[in-house]
Amino acid sequence: MNKPKNHILVIFGASGDLTYRKLIPAVFDLFNQKLLPKNFAILGIGRTEMENEDFRNKMQEGIQQFSVTKPSGEDEINSFVNQLYYFSFDTQSPDEYALLKWQLRELDEKCGTDGNFIYYMATPPSMYNVIPAQLAKQGLSDENDGFKRLIVEKPFGYDLETAQKLNNELLQHFKEEQIYRIDHYLGKETVQNLLVTRFSNGIFEPLWNRNYIHHVEITSAENIGVGNRGGYYEGSGAMRDMIQNHLLLLVGIVAMEPPTIIDSTNIRNEIAKVFHSLRPISEEEVPNYVIRGQYIASNIKGEKVKGYREEKGVDPNSRTETFVAMKCFIDNWRWADVPFYIRSGKMLPTRVTEIVIHFKSTPHHLFANNESIVNNHNQLVIRIQPDEGLLFKFGMKVPGAGFKVQNVNMDFHYSDLDSTHLPSAYERLLLDCMLGDSTLYHRGDAVEAAWKFVDPILKAWKNNSEIKVHGYPAGTWGPDVSDNLIDGENITWRYPCKNLANDGNYCEL
């Protein structure tokens, strides 16, 4: 594998939880696998006063607790943390960016990193337009003396208008090819494997269209509530937090056309085409296509669980959705009239994210006396998390007289690859940015197209108080009316278990 060029990773918001739990442990995993360049450094930037040694000690704790490849000894972890530096800095003060420039140039000369900088904004979204502007003002976005890359965490805007504004502001100071909009879902191995499953197997791609697929179902469920994030979630909700970015991204990968070659431009072109092909849902049509819900107090395994409106920081009369189920269509040749069903929610029975391809039933039911197989289409289940892998469901004859048919499972689990290191999402994505590969990052036009699709839904909820927010008891699969979205007799959502295989025999929640 190619190694990245020498560079400095500059983390804005380095005293925060994301850096401690995700970023530094992921970079340590790259270091442990000898995937970092010879000359490399991390400069953490935060408002908290800290010396280099304090920062290193704190990050060492994070590595020991959260890294995938655990340190084998003190020497190993010390050789890594010695490449960490900290600069106390007020990112809202324009005058201090000249000091940052001096600090970067000094560290660049000391470490021999050839003027290559990656800026990671692990900050509140309010800083997404401030930091790039000030960096550009100091000439720190200029690539004449080395590459300069900017990683932006979601959310990429709050609605279509703010997303467009953010993109315009970023493009005033950095070129599109310098901007890396990160979504950790794209860093998951199983998401990337979806491309391989489709495009390297002759048995799938010929069937991957409206002629053979009845519908596509995408679920992302969490078995926890909002916890201490009630204040944040009140301004977000499930639509902004999950649907607009993570789950529409999965729709894009499932539905995209084969790219001419596997590279950043071609793959992202095809995903953007899917977003532009989504059939618009007008404000008046929202009640027919989208169900929203909010978890209410319940008892789970004998323990009383609070409802959303009882959570800290939540308005007692809140109409913020903690559950969304929706039906959408992609108006192109491949997917005409094939419904895509998407749902996401908090306080559901288990934590699971999966894509289910429901194939059409056979045109002639030779075994029509067996209702169990007639009403169960073949399914390909692509499990993103947990118990990552693939599951294929198809009918087989039960041994004995007659032609009694039952569904059986054929499965593959990533855990079977014992000798293979499965990188964390941030590990994979950070390495790609270091290599200059933006394939697994969002592009500005695709972000705006996704917002354009969900914007009328958000406006309908805001403007029409008659659209219901359905309560559902915590620990259930959301409002029962969400089943009404699904077209077809005797067809409902799949109710997944934590265990991918043997789901017909037992269900672990």
Buried (B, 14 or more C-beta within 10 A) or exposed (E): EEBBBBBBBBBBBBBBEBBBBBBBBBBBBBBBBEBBBEBBBBBBBBEEEBEBEEBBEBBBEBBEEBBBBBBEEEEBBEEBBEBBBBBBBEBEEEEBBEEBBEBBEEBBEEBEBBBBBBBBBBBEBEBBBBBBBBBBBBEBBEBEEBBBBBBBBBBBBBBBEBBBBBBEBBBEBBEEEBBBBBBBBBBBBBBBBBBEBBBEEEEEEEBBBBEEBBBBBBBBBBBEBBEEBBEEBBEBBBBBBBBBBBBBBBBBBBBBBEBEEEEBBBBBBBBBBBBBBBBEBEBEBBBEBBBBBBBBBBEBEEEEBBBBBEBEEBEEEBBBBBBBBBBBBBEBEBBEEBBBBBBBBBBBBBBBBBBBBBBBBEEEEEBEEBEEBBEBBBBBBBBBBEBBBBBBBBBEEEEEEEEBBEBEBEBBBBEEEEEEEBBBBBBBBBBBBBBBBBBBBBBBBBBBBBBBBBBBBBBBBEEEEEBEBBBBBBBBBBBEEBBEBBEEEEBEBBBBBBBBBEBEEEBEB
